[in-house]
Amino acid sequence: MKLEFIAAEPDELLKKLTTCARNYGAPLVKTWVHGQPIELAFQREQPFEALKAKDIEMQSILSKLNLAAQEESIPAKKGRKE
């Protein structure tokens, strides 16, 4: 859809269109740029989602390792068997 002759600020128009798309459950492709086929943008976005999932997994593992390291560095209380 050509939007060149719409009397609206581009930022406001983008906000309204994005809100409308979300209300109707339309998939939003963050990596899409003007003039590019949407299929190409979808293909490019899929690896980003996989990386995001791996990043979350790694953050969880690092948090657990940091917690374990902190627990090891806490001195044992007196009278407590180890």
N, C-alpha and C positions, 0 to 999 in steps of 0.2 A: 504494500500500500504506500503510495507516495504521500509524504506529509509536508512537502515544500510550501504549500500555500495555506497551511493552518496557522491561524493567528494565535499562537501560544508560544510561551517560552519553552525551549527544548527540555530544560530540566524538569519543569512542571509537567510537560507532556509525558516524559519518560516515567515520572513517578506515578501518574495516573494510569498509564498503560501497564506498568508493572503490577500495580495494585489490582487492576482488572484481570490480568493474567493469573495472578495468585488466587483471586476469588473463584475463577473457573477451573483451577487446577492445571493450568497450562505449564508445561515444563519450561523453565527459564534456563538459557544457556549463557553462562557468564563470559565464555571465551568467544562468542560470536562477534564479528565485526561486519560493518556495512559492505555489501557486495559479495560476501562469502556464502557459499551454500550451507544451509543449516546442518546438513548431514556431516559435513566436514567439521563443523564446530562441535557437534555431538561426539564424533570420534576423538577429537582432541580433548574433550572434557572428561571422558571415561578414565584415562590414566590418572588424571588429577584426583578423582574420587578414590581410586585405589590407593594412591599415595597418601591421601588424607586418612584413610582407614588404617594404614600401616603406621602412620605417624602417631595416631591415637593409641594404638597398641604398644608402640615403643615408649611413649610417655608413661603409660601404665606400668610397664616393666621397670623403667627407670625409677619411678616413684616407689615401687616395692623394694628395689635394691637400695635406694636411699634410706628407706625406713629400716630395713634390716641392718644397714651399716650404722645407723644411729642407735639402734637397740644394742648392738655389740659394743659400742663405745661407752655406754652407760655403765658405771662401775656397779658390781653386785653389792647388795645391801649386806651389812654385817649380820652374821648368824644364819644367813641363807645358804643352803647347800647348792652347789653347782653341779 
